[in-house]
Amino acid sequence: MSDDIRELVSLASRVLGAADHDDFIWGHASARDPEGRGAWIKRSGLGLAEVGPDDVHLVSPDGEVVEGDGPRHVEFPIHTEILAARPDVGGVVHSHSPHAVALAAAGVELRPVSHAATFFVPPAVPVFTETTDLIRTRELGRSVAKTLDDCSGMFLVNHGLVTVGPDLQTATFAALLLEIAAEQMLRTLAFGGTPRWTDDEEALAKREHIYHPAAVHSAWDHLVRGLSA
């Protein structure tokens, strides 16, 4: 079982890296441990694009490396505290993708100007503003989880994004979508004019028939195939 989880986390990491979510050695994806011991996450010191199964270890809520090798990321509480607060979540992603950082820093609310944004909106995408620094403590991790509430994605102001899903495949796809949605929102604003966006009722309908679970997992398969193309 641990080999399967390591492989999944390494695939998610490389998918994120291939989609330009790499920020040198920062950013991480995690999967819930089936035995409730914490989060499977890549070790510190590697970029997302270079993570292999042997680079993935299990970190407890207290920050102990329970299984596997290598130094852990200091921001493990993002993952462990969200998993503790959200029994429905099986995977968590945190990255410093550039357009997500820019949109949140601009103080502009993400609107459904694109299909991608309807995966998240409505409701409004939460923005964590308690700090712009790294989430290094369990207390800050709990605050992030509280801000996220029951949403599938959020912005950390001047810092990056966090996405979640029932599994890591969905959380990873959501991270790519949130970055795409942020870029499309910024492009829309850059052209001036009078922006238009989808109303809530239609946005929810689009979410159901565009981004249903089978479609999301098909998109995941496409992303994984792209790693070996």
C-alpha positions as CSV (number, residue, x, y, z in Angstrom):
1,M,0.0,0.0,0.0
2,S,2.8,2.5,0.9
3,D,4.4,1.8,-2.5
4,D,1.2,2.8,-4.3
5,I,0.9,6.0,-2.2
6,R,4.5,6.9,-2.9
7,E,4.0,6.4,-6.6
8,L,0.8,8.6,-6.5
9,V,2.5,11.4,-4.7
10,S,5.5,11.3,-7.0
11,L,3.2,11.4,-10.0
12,A,1.2,14.3,-8.6
13,S,4.4,16.2,-7.9
14,R,5.7,15.7,-11.4
15,V,2.4,16.7,-13.0
16,L,2.5,19.9,-11.0
17,G,6.1,20.5,-12.0
18,A,5.3,19.9,-15.7
19,A,2.5,22.5,-15.4
20,D,4.9,25.2,-14.2
21,H,3.9,25.0,-10.5
22,D,7.6,24.4,-9.7
23,D,9.2,27.1,-7.5
24,F,12.7,25.8,-7.3
25,I,12.5,23.3,-4.3
26,W,9.2,24.7,-2.8
27,G,5.7,23.4,-3.2
28,H,4.2,20.0,-2.3
29,A,1.4,17.5,-2.7
30,S,0.2,15.0,-0.2
31,A,-2.0,12.0,0.2
32,R,-3.8,10.9,3.4
33,D,-2.3,7.9,5.1
34,P,-4.9,5.1,5.1
35,E,-4.0,4.2,8.7
36,G,-4.5,7.8,9.9
37,R,-0.9,8.4,10.7
38,G,-0.5,11.7,8.8
39,A,0.4,12.8,5.2
40,W,2.5,11.2,2.5
41,I,4.5,14.1,1.0
42,K,7.8,14.6,-0.8
43,R,10.9,15.2,1.2
44,S,12.4,18.7,1.3
45,G,15.1,19.8,-1.0
46,L,13.7,18.6,-4.3
47,G,11.7,20.4,-7.0
48,L,8.3,19.0,-7.9
49,A,9.4,17.9,-11.3
50,E,12.1,15.6,-10.0
51,V,10.3,13.7,-7.3
52,G,10.4,9.9,-7.5
53,P,8.6,7.3,-5.3
54,D,11.7,6.9,-3.0
55,D,11.5,10.7,-2.3
56,V,8.1,10.4,-0.6
57,H,7.8,9.9,3.1
58,L,5.1,9.8,5.8
59,V,4.9,12.8,8.2
60,S,2.8,12.7,11.4
61,P,0.7,15.7,12.6
62,D,3.6,16.4,15.0
63,G,6.1,16.6,12.2
64,E,7.8,13.2,12.8
65,V,9.0,11.3,9.8
66,V,7.3,8.0,10.4
67,E,8.2,6.1,7.3
68,G,10.8,6.9,4.6
69,D,13.9,9.1,4.5
70,G,14.9,12.7,4.1
71,P,14.2,16.0,5.7
72,R,10.6,17.1,5.9
73,H,9.1,20.3,4.6
74,V,8.5,22.9,7.3
75,E,5.0,23.6,5.8
76,F,3.7,20.1,6.6
77,P,1.0,21.6,8.8
78,I,-0.9,22.8,5.7
79,H,-1.4,19.2,4.9
80,T,-1.8,17.5,8.2
81,E,-4.2,20.1,9.7
82,I,-6.4,20.2,6.6
83,L,-6.6,16.4,6.6
84,A,-7.5,16.5,10.3
85,A,-10.2,19.1,9.8
86,R,-11.6,17.6,6.6
87,P,-12.4,13.8,6.7
88,D,-13.7,14.1,3.1
89,V,-10.2,15.1,1.8
90,G,-7.8,12.5,0.6
91,G,-5.2,14.8,-1.1
92,V,-3.8,18.3,-0.6
93,V,-1.7,20.5,-2.9
94,H,0.2,23.7,-2.1
95,S,2.1,25.5,-4.8
96,H,3.5,29.0,-5.5
97,S,2.0,29.2,-9.0
98,P,2.6,32.8,-10.3
99,H,-0.9,33.9,-11.4
100,A,-2.6,32.6,-8.2
101,V,0.0,34.7,-6.2
102,A,-0.6,37.7,-8.4
103,L,-4.4,37.6,-8.3
104,A,-4.6,37.3,-4.6
105,A,-2.0,40.0,-4.1
106,A,-4.1,42.3,-6.3
107,G,-7.0,41.9,-4.0
108,V,-9.3,40.9,-6.9
109,E,-12.0,38.3,-6.4
110,L,-11.9,35.3,-8.8
111,R,-15.0,35.4,-11.0
112,P,-16.2,32.7,-13.3
113,V,-15.0,34.3,-16.5
114,S,-13.9,30.9,-17.7
115,H,-14.9,27.3,-17.4
116,A,-11.9,26.7,-15.1
117,A,-13.2,29.1,-12.5
118,T,-16.6,27.4,-12.3
119,F,-14.9,24.5,-10.6
120,F,-14.5,26.8,-7.5
121,V,-17.0,29.7,-7.8
122,P,-19.5,29.9,-6.3
123,P,-18.8,30.3,-3.4
124,A,-16.1,32.9,-3.4
125,V,-12.6,31.4,-3.2
126,P,-11.3,32.0,0.4
127,V,-8.2,34.1,0.9
128,F,-5.9,33.4,3.9
129,T,-4.5,36.8,5.1
130,E,-3.2,36.0,8.7
131,T,0.3,35.9,7.4
132,T,2.2,36.0,4.1
133,D,5.0,33.9,5.6
134,L,5.4,30.1,5.5
135,I,2.9,28.0,7.4
136,R,5.3,26.5,9.9
137,T,3.2,25.7,13.0
138,R,0.2,23.6,13.7
139,E,-1.7,26.7,14.9
140,L,-1.2,28.4,11.5
141,G,-2.1,25.1,9.8
142,R,-5.4,25.0,11.7
143,S,-6.1,28.6,10.7
144,V,-5.5,27.7,7.0
145,A,-7.9,24.8,7.4
146,K,-10.5,27.0,9.0
147,T,-10.2,29.6,6.2
148,L,-10.5,26.9,3.6
149,D,-13.7,25.6,5.4
150,D,-15.5,23.2,3.0
151,C,-14.2,24.7,-0.2
152,S,-12.0,23.0,-2.8
153,G,-9.4,25.7,-3.2
154,M,-8.0,28.9,-1.6
155,F,-5.4,31.5,-2.0
156,L,-2.7,32.3,0.6
157,V,-2.1,36.0,0.0
158,N,1.4,36.9,-1.4
159,H,2.2,33.2,-1.1
160,G,0.3,30.7,-3.3
161,L,-2.6,28.4,-3.5
162,V,-4.0,25.4,-1.7
163,T,-6.4,22.8,-3.2
164,V,-8.0,19.7,-1.9
165,G,-10.0,16.8,-3.2
166,P,-11.4,13.4,-2.2
167,D,-8.2,12.0,-3.6
168,L,-4.8,13.4,-4.7
169,Q,-5.7,13.1,-8.4
170,T,-8.6,15.6,-7.9
171,A,-6.6,17.9,-5.7
172,T,-3.8,18.1,-8.3
173,F,-6.1,18.8,-11.1
174,A,-7.8,21.4,-9.0
175,A,-4.4,23.2,-8.5
176,L,-3.9,23.3,-12.2
177,L,-7.4,24.7,-12.7
178,L,-7.1,27.3,-10.0
179,E,-3.9,28.6,-11.6
180,I,-5.5,28.6,-15.1
181,A,-8.6,30.4,-13.7
182,A,-6.4,33.1,-12.0
183,E,-4.4,33.7,-15.2
184,Q,-7.7,34.0,-17.2
185,M,-9.1,36.5,-14.7
186,L,-5.9,38.6,-14.8
187,R,-6.0,38.6,-18.6
188,T,-9.7,39.6,-18.6
189,L,-8.9,42.6,-16.3
190,A,-5.9,43.6,-18.3
191,F,-8.1,44.2,-21.4
192,G,-10.3,46.7,-19.6
193,G,-13.9,47.0,-20.9
194,T,-16.8,45.6,-18.9
195,P,-16.0,42.0,-17.8
196,R,-18.8,39.5,-17.9
197,W,-18.9,36.3,-15.9
198,T,-21.2,33.3,-15.6
199,D,-24.0,33.6,-13.0
200,D,-24.1,31.2,-10.0
201,E,-26.8,28.9,-11.3
202,E,-25.1,28.3,-14.6
203,A,-21.6,28.1,-13.0
204,L,-22.9,25.2,-10.7
205,A,-24.4,23.5,-13.7
206,K,-21.2,23.8,-15.7
207,R,-19.2,22.4,-12.7
208,E,-21.5,19.3,-12.7
209,H,-21.3,18.5,-16.4
210,I,-17.8,19.6,-17.2
211,Y,-15.9,18.7,-14.0
212,H,-17.7,15.6,-12.8
213,P,-15.5,13.0,-11.1
214,A,-15.1,10.7,-14.2
215,A,-14.0,13.7,-16.3
216,V,-11.5,14.8,-13.7
217,H,-10.0,11.4,-13.5
218,S,-9.8,11.2,-17.3
219,A,-8.0,14.6,-17.2
220,W,-5.6,13.1,-14.6
221,D,-4.8,10.2,-16.9
222,H,-4.1,12.6,-19.7
223,L,-1.7,14.6,-17.5
224,V,0.1,11.4,-16.4
225,R,0.4,10.3,-20.1
226,G,2.0,13.7,-20.8
227,L,4.8,13.0,-18.4
228,S,6.2,10.3,-20.7
229,A,5.4,12.0,-24.0
